[in-house]
Amino acid sequence: MRILMDAHWWERGPHANRTVQREVILAWARAFPEDELVLAMPADAADDAPPRAAVARTRLWPHAAANRWELPRIARRTGADVVLAHNFTPASGRALTFLHDVMFEEHPEWFSRAERLYFGRMLPWASRAAAVATSTRSEAERIRRHAPRLPPAAVTGLGVPPSLTGAARRPGAVPETARFAVTVGRLNVRKNLETAMLAASRSARITPAAPLCVVGGSEHSGIGARIPDEARARIADGSIVMLGHVPDEELGWLYRHAALTLCLSLDEGFGMPAVEAAALGSPLLASDIPVFRETVGGCATLVSPLDADAVARAIDLMWGVAPDAGARERAVGGYTWEAAARALRASAAEVVSRRGRQDRR
């Protein structure tokens, strides 16, 4: 097959989206060397495409415009059998659209008006897709609720970035001897930093010598997180440490050495930090929400994400309690980039086969 790959975030963009796009393309290239890949990436993106992959340049911005109007022209010019698009479906041609999530449909209050207007194109445009996919059964069910006329979404899973599993480096702001907890995610209301900070303020385990390290920035964040007054004193005394964005080698170190990782999101499409933490062996405390029951429920302690006192008690109870290795492998061992690429490739092959059957009629 010749596949035109949406690579709009190949070099820049929201960190999680960029990771998914790059790792799926790289895994696909490794697993299916017989396929001809064409990467549609912005004109100013560095050309470090996988071997044997061709590159086509896009010039429209934002991502939605490039996908909608440029991908069809590139697909025709390159003779692509199918387009793999992320979030925004091309206006014509055969496309498999990977929808990262449609949380904005259920929780518009977590997003700015500009974000709602922009993301709101996803589902109407997806009616042009020959097939859709997403990362979890939970998200597939959400898509079905809000767009029942779309074909059922294929569920792919995702993986753990290889950059987290290689060489690790301790962040300079974390003392060598410190025990610590960590929470990872954009600093927005959906990631529920407010409850994490309140719980840290009420936990007996969280102290200046054993802080809660907060990893994440405010870029691409939606409605921002509020820092509770109760937590400000804990930030001042070093019990809560704001690390900001950290490189992957430092994030991998944090997961491996944390006494506990907190993932208290109010909702997720997949929730990569929870799977990353579990895969790297961190004790994990996660929100009791459908997606985490699906992905890490077999190896994490689940708790109500809005009950700060319950979270504080769980922090004290689960501090340093490593998950059972067998349970961890059963829960997250199947989440690999190759598995995701294989699931997407199977959907793409079905789109091409279906068109072939129609052409023969």
Buried (B, 14 or more C-beta within 10 A) or exposed (E): BBBBBBBBBBBEBBBBBBBBBBBBBBBBBEBBEEBBBBBBBBEEBEEEBBEEBBBBBBEBEEBBBBBBBBBBBBBEEBEBBBBBBBBBBBBBBBBBBBBBBBBBBEEBEBBEEEBBEBBBBBBEBBEBBBBBBBBBBBBBBBBBEEBEEBBEBBBBBBBBBEBBBEEBEBBEBBBEEBBBBBBBBBBBBBBBBBBBBBBBBBBEBBBBEBBBBBBBBEEEBBEEBEBBEBBEEBBEEBBBBBBEEBEBBBBBBBBBBBBBBBBBBBBBBBBBBBBBBBBBBBBBBBBBBBBBBBBBBBBBBBBBBEBBEBBBBBBBEBBEEEBEEEBBBEBBEEBBBBBBBBBBBEBBBBBBEEBEEEEEE
